[in-house]
Amino acid sequence: MSVTVYTTPSCSYCRLAKDYLKNHKIPFSEYNVAANQAKADEMVRKSGQMGVPVLDINGRILVGFNPDAIEKALHR
């Protein structure tokens, strides 16, 4: 399973998404798009969005924090 979370330090929904993944023991990679322009460009290319969080779960792109969508993408 591959989970990537694109975040910014001040984003409260990013914290919720990361806490959700941690609480469910789902490993993920995190990229701060405020500090990493290449990852910001990658996020926009994948999602078509500039807002965070953006989650890439096994190639399925989710914008924002939505626990139901996360569970669906994880096939749990």
Contact map, one row per residue, 1 for C-alpha under 8 A:
1110000000000000000000000000000000000000000000000000000011000000000000000000
1111000000000000000000000001000000000000000000000000000111000000000000000000
1111100000000000000000000011100000000000000000000000001111000000000000000000
0111110000000000000000000001111000000000000000000000001110000000000000000000
0011111000000000010000000001111000000000000000000000111100000000000000000000
0001111100000000000000000000011110000011001000000001111000000000000000000000
0000111110100100000000000000011111000000000000000001110000000000000000000000
0000011111100100000000000000000111000000000000000001100000000000000000000000
0000001111100000000000000000000101000000000000000000000000000000000000000000
0000000111110000000000000000000000000000000000000000000000000000000000000000
0000001111111110000000000000000000000000000000000001100000000000000000000000
0000000001111111000000000000000000000000000000000000000000000000000000000000
0000000000111111100000000000000000000000000000000001100000000001100000000000
0000001100111111110000000000000000000000000000000001100000000001100000000000
0000000000111111111000000000000000000000000000000000000000000000000000000000
0000000000011111111100000000000000000000000000000000000000000000100000000000
0000000000001111111110000000000000000000000000000000100000000000111000000000
0000100000000111111111000000000000000000000000000000000000000000000000000000
0000000000000011111111100000000000000000000000000000000000000000000000000000
0000000000000001111111110000000000000000000000000000000000000000001000000000
0000000000000000111111111111000000000000000000000000000000000000000000000000
0000000000000000011111111110000000000000000000000000000000000000000000000000
0000000000000000001111111100000000000000000000000000000000000000000000000000
0000000000000000000111111100000000000000000000000000000000000000000000000000
0000000000000000000011111110000000000000000000000000000000000000000000000000
0000000000000000000011111111000000000000000000000000000000000000000000000000
0010000000000000000011001111100000000000000000000000000000000000000000000000
0111100000000000000010000111110000000000000000000000000000000000000000000000
0011100000000000000000000011111000000000000000000000000000000000000000000000
0001111000000000000000000001111100000000000000000000000000000000000000000000
0001111000000000000000000000111110010010000000000000000000000000000000000000
0000011110000000000000000000011111110010000000000000000000000000000000000000
0000011100000000000000000000001111111111000000000000000000000000000000000000
0000001110000000000000000000000111111001000000000000000000000000000000000000
0000000000000000000000000000000111111000000000000000000000000000000000000000
0000000000000000000000000000001111111111000000000000000000000000000000000000
0000000000000000000000000000000011111111100000000000000000000000000000000000
0000000000000000000000000000000010011111110000000000000000000000000000000000
0000010000000000000000000000001110011111111000000000000000000000000000000000
0000010000000000000000000000000011011111111100000000000000000000000000000000
0000000000000000000000000000000000001111111110000000000000000000000000000000
0000000000000000000000000000000000000111111111000000000000000000000000000000
0000010000000000000000000000000000000011111111111100010000000000000000000000
0000000000000000000000000000000000000001111111111100000000000000000000000000
0000000000000000000000000000000000000000111111110000000000000000000000000000
0000000000000000000000000000000000000000011111110000000000001000000000000000
0000000000000000000000000000000000000000001111111000010000001110000000000000
0000000000000000000000000000000000000000001111111100000000000000000000000000
0000000000000000000000000000000000000000001100111110000000000010000000000000
0000000000000000000000000000000000000000001100011111000000000000000000000000
0000000000000000000000000000000000000000000000001111110000000011000000000000
0000011100101100000000000000000000000000000000000111110000000011000000000000
0000111100101100100000000000000000000000000000000011111000000011100000000000
0000111000000000000000000000000000000000001000100011111100001111000000000000
0011110000000000000000000000000000000000000000000000111110011111000000000000
0111100000000000000000000000000000000000000000000000011111111100000000000000
1111000000000000000000000000000000000000000000000000001111111100000001001100
1110000000000000000000000000000000000000000000000000000111110000000000001100
0000000000000000000000000000000000000000000000000000000111111000000000000000
0000000000000000000000000000000000000000000000000000001111111100000000001000
0000000000000000000000000000000000000000000001100000011110111110000000000000
0000000000000000000000000000000000000000000000100000011110011111100011000000
0000000000000000000000000000000000000000000000101011111000001111100000000000
0000000000001100000000000000000000000000000000000011111000000111110000000000
0000000000001101100000000000000000000000000000000000100000000111111000000000
0000000000000000100000000000000000000000000000000000000000000001111111000000
0000000000000000100100000000000000000000000000000000000000000000111111100000
0000000000000000000000000000000000000000000000000000000000000000011111110000
0000000000000000000000000000000000000000000000000000000000000100011111111000
0000000000000000000000000000000000000000000000000000000010000100011111111100
0000000000000000000000000000000000000000000000000000000000000000001111111111
0000000000000000000000000000000000000000000000000000000000000000000111111111
0000000000000000000000000000000000000000000000000000000011010000000011111111
0000000000000000000000000000000000000000000000000000000011000000000001111111
0000000000000000000000000000000000000000000000000000000000000000000000111111
0000000000000000000000000000000000000000000000000000000000000000000000111111
